[in-house]
């Protein structure tokens, strides 16, 4: 995190790494708020204080975020709003992960590695908590095995395929083409974790090095979490930038922001492959900036899995097939890297670089938390906004939309709405999770763990099949 903030100060001046950063250093020395994005690998009492001490800073506000991939965009919006209201002058947001190093040391404790920075848990002051955390899954979902992102997002993906009427082969081909386009962007990103270009066929074909994770996703289609990556950005008032000597061509302006949560429990969403919150937040952010989606030249949609991009694109009126306007500026969480909650700090930093190279263009960044549950949309440009920055909440609009009827006690005849089959590293298919509907359209959940059944349905279409749901949650597919 310290290295990322130092790099940010150098970037303010357009300096090479280790070069002069007079304006950037002047800004950093005046930081009023230092906000850290919660780490999966390192949880000291006050990480913001440790960073501030290393850099010789004395911010009046030390912050640590809650869990969630939308947090960097939300931290930026809160900081921009405070600056616009005159409450702050300079804000720094920073985060990092070291999952790759942690994995190495867990596999081989003798592996040379830097020691983890430690902090007395009684350290004061305590950081201000930003955001809130709540159980992201209902009791029914947990009981029926709907638990992990890598097994939940495929449910959304297969629901999309079913609704669109694509065959399994057609669907895989589309996923391969989309993710290959992300790989191509990562190849040009000097900070990407995987810069080797991967083609569509390579991405969708299971192999020893690209095993099936949960149908239809192979390893090259899921977020790449074991990375060592950090990113930071500095946010300030125009007056503070000018006082520090920041050149005009280094400035990128936040235009607008909007956020909202979809119905938080997956079960309550009428359409599992649609995000009402992105629709509302996207249109609201665009409206606040006074632009249409066709005026946005550069885009980074949160990309933990392909369906997150597909849902975001559909909600914003974008095409996943338009290669003239890629949907990532980093290469996404598979190829660019998936540093836990901090990916969007990387996409914001990359967007700033892209916009500086294309003065006057508009960029759009989205963030996502949990199971496509919580969303944030931000717009940026090197051109100053014509209206004051606004951070807008669309929750009331989302909450006013219908919820899905759910029956935890459902048994008997059902139809498979969507499903996924999880694979182990060595044993093949090990479990299936299924969303089910009864004749009245009420939803419930079930699972299959019988190895013989799993082997027979692996790689085949299960959406639309009739079945029987037992009181235990076991699903018996009809012949």
C-alpha positions in Angstrom: 0.0 0.0 0.0 2.9 2.4 0.8 4.5 1.6 -2.6 1.2 2.2 -4.4 0.7 5.6 -2.7 4.3 6.6 -3.6 3.6 5.5 -7.2 0.4 7.7 -7.1 2.4 10.7 -6.1 4.9 10.1 -8.9 2.1 9.7 -11.3 0.7 13.1 -10.4 3.8 14.6 -11.9 4.0 12.2 -14.8 7.3 10.9 -13.4 8.9 7.6 -14.0 8.9 5.2 -10.9 11.4 6.7 -8.4 11.4 10.0 -10.2 10.6 13.5 -9.0 7.1 14.0 -7.6 7.0 17.5 -6.3 3.3 18.2 -6.9 2.3 14.7 -5.9 4.3 14.8 -2.7 2.8 18.2 -1.9 -0.7 16.7 -2.2 0.1 13.6 -0.2 1.5 15.7 2.6 -1.9 17.5 2.9 -4.1 14.3 3.0 -7.1 14.9 5.2 -8.5 11.4 4.9 -6.6 8.1 4.3 -9.0 5.3 3.4 -7.9 1.7 3.2 -9.8 -1.0 1.4 -10.3 -4.1 3.5 -7.8 -6.9 2.8 -8.5 -10.6 2.7 -5.0 -11.5 3.7 -4.0 -8.9 6.3 -6.4 -7.5 9.0 -4.5 -5.3 11.5 -6.5 -3.0 13.8 -5.9 0.1 11.8 -4.1 -0.4 8.5 -4.6 3.3 7.6 -2.6 4.3 10.6 0.3 2.0 9.6 0.4 3.4 6.1 0.2 7.0 7.4 3.1 6.4 9.9 5.3 4.9 7.1 4.7 8.0 5.0 4.9 10.5 7.7 1.3 11.6 7.3 -1.2 12.9 9.9 -4.7 12.6 8.4 -7.6 13.6 10.6 -9.7 10.8 9.3 -8.4 7.2 9.1 -10.8 4.8 7.4 -11.1 1.1 6.7 -13.8 -0.2 4.4 -16.2 -3.1 4.8 -15.9 -6.2 2.5 -17.0 -5.7 -1.1 -15.7 -5.1 -4.6 -17.7 -1.9 -4.9 -15.9 -0.3 -1.9 -13.2 1.6 -3.8 -15.7 3.4 -6.0 -17.9 4.2 -3.0 -14.9 5.5 -1.1 -14.1 7.7 -4.0 -17.7 9.0 -4.1 -17.7 9.7 -0.4 -14.5 11.6 -0.7 -15.5 13.5 -3.7 -18.8 14.5 -2.1 -16.9 15.8 1.0 -14.5 17.7 -1.1 -17.4 19.2 -3.2 -19.0 20.3 0.1 -15.8 21.9 1.3 -15.3 19.5 4.2 -12.0 18.0 2.9 -9.2 19.0 0.5 -7.2 15.8 -0.2 -8.2 12.2 0.1 -6.1 9.1 -0.5 -7.6 5.7 -1.1 -5.3 2.6 -1.1 -5.6 -1.2 -0.9 -3.6 -4.3 -1.6 -3.6 -8.1 -1.4 -0.8 -10.7 -1.0 -2.7 -13.9 -1.6 0.0 -15.2 -3.9 2.7 -14.9 -1.3 0.4 -16.3 1.4 -0.3 -19.3 -0.8 3.4 -19.9 -1.4 4.2 -19.9 2.3 1.3 -22.1 3.1 2.5 -24.7 0.6 6.1 -24.4 1.8 6.8 -22.6 5.0 10.5 -22.6 4.1 9.8 -20.3 1.1 11.6 -17.0 1.5 9.2 -14.2 2.1 8.8 -10.8 3.7 7.4 -10.9 7.2 3.9 -9.6 7.7 3.7 -6.2 9.3 2.1 -6.5 12.7 0.2 -4.0 14.8 -1.0 -4.2 18.4 -4.7 -4.9 18.3 -5.1 -2.3 21.1 -3.7 0.4 18.9 -5.6 3.7 19.0 -7.3 5.5 17.4 -9.5 2.9 15.9 -10.2 3.6 12.2 -13.6 4.8 11.1 -15.5 1.9 9.5 -16.9 2.7 6.0 -19.8 0.7 4.8 -21.7 -2.1 6.5 -21.6 -5.9 6.4 -24.6 -8.1 6.6 -25.2 -11.8 6.0 -25.3 -12.1 2.2 -27.2 -15.4 2.1 -30.5 -16.5 3.5 -30.9 -19.5 5.8 -32.5 -21.5 3.0 -29.7 -20.7 0.6 -27.0 -21.7 3.1 -28.8 -24.9 4.0 -29.1 -25.9 0.3 -25.4 -25.3 -0.5 -25.8 -21.9 -2.2 -22.7 -20.5 -0.5 -19.6 -19.6 -2.6 -19.2 -17.0 -5.4 -17.6 -19.6 -7.7 -20.8 -21.7 -7.4 -23.3 -18.9 -7.4 -22.3 -16.8 -10.4 -22.5 -19.9 -12.7 -26.2 -20.2 -11.6 -26.7 -16.7 -13.0 -24.8 -17.6 -16.1 -26.8 -20.7 -16.9 -30.0 -18.8 -16.2 -28.9 -16.3 -19.0 -28.3 -19.1 -21.4 -31.6 -20.7 -20.7 -33.5 -17.4 -21.2 -31.6 -16.6 -24.4 -32.1 -20.1 -25.8 -28.5 -20.8 -26.5 -27.1 -24.3 -26.8 -24.3 -25.3 -24.5 -21.8 -25.0 -27.4 -23.1 -21.6 -28.5 -22.9 -20.4 -24.9 -19.3 -21.6 -24.4 -18.3 -20.0 -27.7 -19.7 -16.7 -26.6 -18.0 -16.9 -23.2 -14.7 -17.7 -24.9 -14.9 -14.8 -27.3 -15.8 -12.4 -24.5 -13.0 -13.5 -22.1 -10.4 -13.6 -25.0 -11.1 -10.0 -25.6 -10.4 -9.3 -21.9 -7.1 -11.3 -22.2 -6.1 -9.1 -25.2 -6.6 -6.0 -23.0 -4.5 -7.5 -20.2 -1.7 -8.2 -22.6 -1.3 -4.4 -23.1 -1.6 -3.6 -19.4 1.8 -3.4 -17.8 0.3 -4.0 -14.4 -1.7 -7.1 -15.4 -1.1 -10.3 -13.5 -1.5 -12.5 -16.7 -0.2 -10.8 -19.8 0.0 -13.9 -21.9 -2.7 -13.8 -24.5 -5.3 -16.6 -24.2 -7.5 -17.5 -27.1 -11.2 -18.3 -26.9 -10.8 -22.1 -27.4 -8.0 -22.3 -24.8 -10.2 -20.4 -22.3 -13.3 -22.7 -22.6 -11.5 -26.0 -23.0 -10.9 -27.9 -19.7 -7.3 -29.2 -19.3 -5.0 -30.2 -16.5 -4.0 -26.5 -16.1 -7.4 -25.1 -16.9 -9.7 -27.4 -15.0 -13.5 -27.1 -14.8 -14.4 -25.1 -11.7 -18.2 -25.0 -11.8 -20.1 -25.4 -15.1 -19.8 -23.6 -17.4 -16.7 -21.9 -15.9 -13.1 -23.2 -16.3 -10.3 -21.7 -14.2 -9.6 -19.1 -16.9 -13.1 -17.7 -16.5 -13.1 -17.0 -12.8 -11.5 -14.2 -10.7 -7.8 -14.7 -10.2 -7.5 -14.2 -6.4 -4.0 -15.4 -5.7 -2.2 -12.2 -6.7 0.1 -9.7 -5.0 -1.2 -6.4 -6.2 -1.7 -2.9 -4.7 -3.3 0.3 -6.1 -4.0 3.8 -4.9 -5.4 7.1 -6.1 -5.4 10.7 -4.8 -8.5 12.8 -4.9 -8.5 16.5 -4.2 -10.2 19.9 -4.8 -9.2 21.8 -7.9 -7.8 24.5 -5.6 -5.6 22.0 -3.8 -4.4 20.6 -7.1 -3.5 24.1 -8.4 -1.8 25.0 -5.1 0.4 21.9 -5.3 1.4 22.7 -8.9 -0.5 19.9 -10.6 -0.5 20.4 -14.4 -3.9 20.5 -16.1 -3.2 17.5 -18.3 -2.7 15.3 -15.2 -6.2 16.0 -13.8 -9.1 13.6 -14.1 -12.5 14.7 -12.8 -15.1 12.5 -11.2 -18.4 13.5 -12.9 -21.0 11.6 -11.0 -21.7 8.4 -9.0 -24.7 6.3 -8.1 -25.1 3.2 -6.1 -27.7 0.7 -4.9 -28.2 -2.9 -3.9 -30.3 -5.5 -5.7 -32.7 -7.5 -3.6 -29.9 -8.7 -1.3 -30.8 -12.4 -1.0 -30.5 -14.1 -4.3 -33.7 -16.0 -3.8 -35.7 -12.7 -3.8 -34.6 -11.7 -7.3 -37.2 -12.5 -10.0 -34.6 -12.8 -12.7 -31.2 -14.3 -11.6 -29.4 -13.0 -14.6 -30.6 -9.3 -14.3 -29.4 -6.5 -12.1 -32.1 -3.9 -11.5 -29.6 -1.9 -9.3 -27.1 -1.5 -12.1 -29.9 -0.4 -14.4 -31.1 2.3 -12.0 -27.6 3.3 -10.8 -26.3 3.5 -14.4 -29.1 5.6 -15.7 -28.9 7.9 -12.6 -25.1 8.4 -12.9 -25.4 9.1 -16.6 -28.2 11.5 -16.1 -26.4 13.3 -13.3 -23.4 13.8 -15.6 -25.6 14.9 -18.5 -24.4 12.2 -20.9 -25.7 9.1 -22.7 -24.1 5.7 -22.7 -23.1 6.2 -26.4 -21.0 9.1 -25.3 -18.9 6.9 -23.0 -15.7 6.0 -24.8 -14.0 3.8 -22.1 -15.5 1.3 -19.9 -14.5 -1.1 -17.1 -17.3 -3.4 -15.9 -16.7 -5.5 -12.8 -15.6 -8.8 -14.1 -15.3 -11.4 -11.4 -17.0 -13.8 -13.8 -18.3 -13.4 -17.3 -21.9 -13.1 -16.1 -21.1 -10.0 -14.1 -20.0 -8.3 -17.3 -23.0 -9.6 -19.2 -25.4 -8.4 -16.5 -23.6 -5.0 -16.3 -23.6 -4.6 -20.1 -27.3 -5.4 -20.4 -28.2 -3.1 -17.6 -26.3 -0.2 -19.2 -27.3 -0.8 -22.8 -23.9 -2.0 -23.9 -23.0 -4.9 -26.3 -20.7 -7.6 -25.2 -20.0 -8.3 -28.8 -18.7 -4.7 -29.7 -14.9 -5.1 -29.8 -14.5 -1.5 -30.9 -15.4 -0.5 -27.3 -13.9 -3.1 -24.9 -15.6 -3.5 -21.6 -12.4 -3.4 -19.5 -9.4 -1.2 -19.3 -7.4 -3.6 -17.1 -8.1 -7.0 -18.6 -10.5 -7.9 -15.8 -10.2 -9.9 -12.6 -9.0 -13.1 -14.4 -6.2 -11.6 -16.4 -5.6 -8.2 -15.0 -5.8 -9.7 -11.5 -8.4 -10.1 -8.8 -7.0 -8.5 -5.6 -9.9 -9.1 -3.3 -11.9 -6.0 -2.6 -9.4 -3.7 -4.2 -9.8 -4.5 -7.9 -11.8 -1.3 -8.6 -8.9 0.8 -7.3 -6.9 -0.7 -10.2 -9.7 0.0 -12.7 -10.0 3.6 -11.5 -6.2 4.1 -11.8 -6.2 2.5 -15.2 -9.1 4.6 -16.3 -7.3 7.8 -15.2 -4.4 6.8 -17.4 -6.6 6.0 -20.3 -8.5 9.3 -20.1 -5.3 11.3 -19.9 -4.3 9.7 -23.2 -7.6 10.6 -24.7 -8.4 14.2 -23.4 -12.1 15.0 -23.3 -13.3 11.4 -23.4 -15.6 10.0 -20.8 -15.0 6.8 -18.8 -17.3 4.6 -16.8 -16.3 2.2 -14.0 -18.6 -0.2 -12.1 -18.0 -2.0 -8.8 -19.8 -5.0 -7.4 -20.0 -6.7 -4.0 -21.0 -10.2 -2.8 -23.3 -12.1 -5.3 -24.0 -9.3 -7.7 -25.7 -7.8 -4.7 -24.3 -4.3 -4.2 -23.3 -2.0 -7.1 -21.6 1.3 -7.7 -21.2 3.3 -11.0 -18.8 6.2 -11.5 -18.1 8.5 -14.5 -14.9 10.3 -15.2 -13.3 12.7 -17.7 -10.3 15.0 -18.1 -12.9 17.7 -19.0 -14.3 19.4 -16.0 -18.0 18.7 -15.3 -20.6 21.2 -16.2 -22.6 20.5 -13.0 -21.4 19.8 -9.4 -20.4 16.3 -8.5 -23.2 14.2 -7.0 -23.2 10.8 -5.3 -26.7 9.5 -5.6 -28.5 6.6 -3.9 -31.0 4.6 -6.0 -32.0 2.2 -3.2 -35.6 3.4 -2.9 -36.1 2.8 -6.7 -34.7 -0.8 -6.4 -36.7 -1.6 -3.3 -39.9 -0.6 -5.1 -39.5 -3.4 -7.7 -41.1 -6.8 -7.2 -39.5 -9.6 -5.2 -39.7 -13.3 -6.0 -41.9 -15.6 -4.0 -39.8 -18.3 -2.1 -40.9 -21.4 -0.3 -38.4 -23.0 2.1 -40.7 -25.9 2.7 -41.3 -26.8 -0.9 -41.4 -30.4 -1.9 -42.7 -32.4 -4.8 -42.8 -31.7 -8.5 -40.5 -28.9 -9.7 -38.8 -27.6 -12.8 -35.1 -26.7 -12.9 -34.8 -22.9 -13.3 -30.9 -22.9 -13.4 -28.1 -25.0 -12.0 -24.4 -25.5 -11.8 -22.2 -28.5 -11.2 -19.1 -28.0 -9.1 -15.9 -30.0 -9.9 -13.1 -30.9 -7.5 -9.5 -30.7 -8.6 -9.1 -34.5 -8.8 -12.5 -36.2 -8.4 -14.6 -34.7 -11.2 -18.1 -33.4 -10.5 -18.9 -33.4 -6.8 -22.1 -31.5 -6.3 -24.9 -29.8 -8.2 -26.8 -26.7 -6.9 -30.2 -26.1 -8.5 -32.7 -23.2 -8.4 -36.2 -24.7 -8.7 -39.7 -23.5 -9.5 -43.0 -25.2 -8.7 -46.1 -25.0 -11.0 -47.0 -21.6 -9.5 -43.6 -20.1 -10.2 -42.5 -20.1 -6.6 -38.8 -20.6 -6.1 -36.8 -23.0 -3.9 -33.3 -24.6 -3.9 -32.0 -28.1 -4.0 -28.9 -30.1 -4.5 -27.5 -33.4 -6.0 -24.5 -35.2 -4.5 -25.0 -38.7 -6.0 -21.8 -39.4 -7.9 -23.6 -41.5 -10.5 -26.2 -38.9 -11.2 -23.6 -36.1 -11.4 -21.5 -38.1 -13.9 -24.5 -38.6 -16.1 -25.5 -34.9 -16.2 -22.1 -33.3 -16.2 -21.7 -31.3 -19.4 -25.4 -31.5 -20.3 -28.3 -29.2 -20.2 -30.3 -29.3 -17.0 -32.3 -26.1 -17.2 -36.0 -26.8 -17.9 -35.8 -30.5 -16.7 -38.6 -31.7 -14.5 -37.7 -33.1 -11.1 -38.9 -33.9 -7.6 -37.6 -31.9 -4.6 -37.4 -34.0 -1.4 -37.8 -32.5 2.1 -34.1 -33.0 2.7 -33.3 -30.7 -0.3 -32.2 -33.5 -2.5 -33.3 -33.3 -6.1 -34.3 -36.3 -8.1 -34.3 -35.6 -11.8 -37.1 -37.2 -13.9 -35.9 -39.6 -16.6 
